């Protein structure tokens, strides 16, 4: 099972989300083709009601700690209650372009 599929499965079970996207954004970075190292999660769940951003992120980290210890290098989390998601017109900001180095860059 891929890391993204595992994350999606664990979050579905642990958060009972009304909306969930687990997106592999590794292709945007200087990694091997097919890598699952950079992941973006958009999760809408009533579990987040009354929790600040840090507590929401901690809840997700706890659920996916195994995947974070393995292939995942970076994770971006967008966490909302149903009301917050509706206020945002069910949209979130796209991830920025990678500013990391590439194998084609030469060192000066």
CORGIWO-V584587 format. One record per backbone hydrogen bond with DSSP energy under -0.5 kcal/mol. CO is the residue of the C=O (numbers start at 1). NH is the residue of the N-H. If there is no record, write none. Layout:
co: {CO,CO}
nh: {NH,NH}
This chain:
co: {2,3,4,5,6,7,8,9,10,11,12,19,21,21,23,23,25,26,28,29,32,37,37,37,38,38,39,40,41,41,42,43,43,44,44,45,46,48,52,53,54,55,56,57,58,59,60,62,64,65,66,67,67,74,76,78,80,81,82,83,84,85,86,88,102}
nh: {6,7,8,9,10,11,12,13,14,15,16,44,23,42,25,40,28,29,98,31,35,39,73,74,25,26,76,23,43,78,21,45,80,18,19,48,49,51,56,57,58,59,60,61,62,63,64,65,68,69,70,70,72,39,41,43,45,85,86,87,88,90,89,91,105}
